Amino acid sequence: KVLINKREHELAEGATLADAVAAIAAQPPFAAAVNTQFVPKTQYAQHRLHDGDSIEIISPVTGG
């Protein structure tokens, strides 16, 4: 179990950040952080998640 944007999700054993992004069907552009640490997009598929991780998937806000 992990938290994605403060909501609990259950992902398969060995899930990666890419799996978490797919679980919520995030649409680009967005940035992702695991336990408050930014993860480059090129590392999503290699970044393994652990039980209890907190993931934030953030879209930019435009305007002025």
Wavefront OBJ file of the C-alpha trace (Angstrom):
o trace
v 0.000 0.000 0.000
v 1.181 3.459 -0.930
v -0.302 6.939 -0.803
v -0.725 8.672 -4.149
v -1.712 12.309 -3.722
v -2.817 11.478 -0.156
v -5.093 8.613 -1.249
v -4.311 5.015 -0.415
v -3.642 2.672 -3.330
v -2.634 -0.953 -3.367
v -0.034 -1.801 -5.987
v 1.555 -5.139 -6.853
v 4.727 -6.295 -5.110
v 7.736 -4.745 -6.855
v 5.699 -1.859 -8.293
v 7.547 1.155 -9.649
v 6.764 4.839 -9.853
v 5.650 4.226 -13.453
v 3.020 1.805 -12.083
v 1.792 4.467 -9.642
v 1.495 7.025 -12.450
v -0.493 4.494 -14.508
v -2.721 3.662 -11.511
v -4.122 7.191 -11.471
v -3.914 7.714 -15.242
v -1.884 10.914 -14.833
v -1.816 13.061 -17.958
v 1.332 15.041 -18.865
v 2.694 17.452 -18.004
v 3.382 16.493 -14.399
v 6.223 15.959 -11.963
v 6.504 13.171 -9.411
v 8.090 12.901 -5.987
v 8.437 9.921 -3.666
v 8.700 10.751 0.034
v 9.260 14.426 -0.913
v 12.197 13.566 -3.224
v 11.776 14.559 -6.889
v 12.271 11.646 -9.299
v 13.303 12.421 -12.907
v 10.868 11.069 -15.511
v 13.637 8.917 -16.992
v 13.788 7.017 -13.662
v 10.061 6.256 -13.170
v 10.302 2.686 -14.495
v 13.367 1.887 -12.350
v 12.227 3.593 -9.120
v 10.819 0.788 -6.964
v 8.186 1.642 -4.408
v 7.956 0.327 -0.865
v 5.027 -0.215 1.466
v 4.061 3.111 3.005
v 5.711 5.350 0.393
v 4.055 8.714 -0.184
v 3.885 9.730 -3.841
v 2.935 13.186 -5.066
v 2.071 13.645 -8.731
v 1.813 17.350 -9.418
v 0.628 19.180 -12.528
v 1.841 22.709 -13.210
v -0.607 25.557 -12.710
v -0.576 28.437 -15.159
v -2.046 31.866 -14.856
v -1.168 35.098 -13.273
l 1 2 3 4 5 6 7 8 9 10 11 12 13 14 15 16 17 18 19 20 21 22 23 24 25 26 27 28 29 30 31 32 33 34 35 36 37 38 39 40 41 42 43 44 45 46 47 48 49 50 51 52 53 54 55 56 57 58 59 60 61 62 63 64
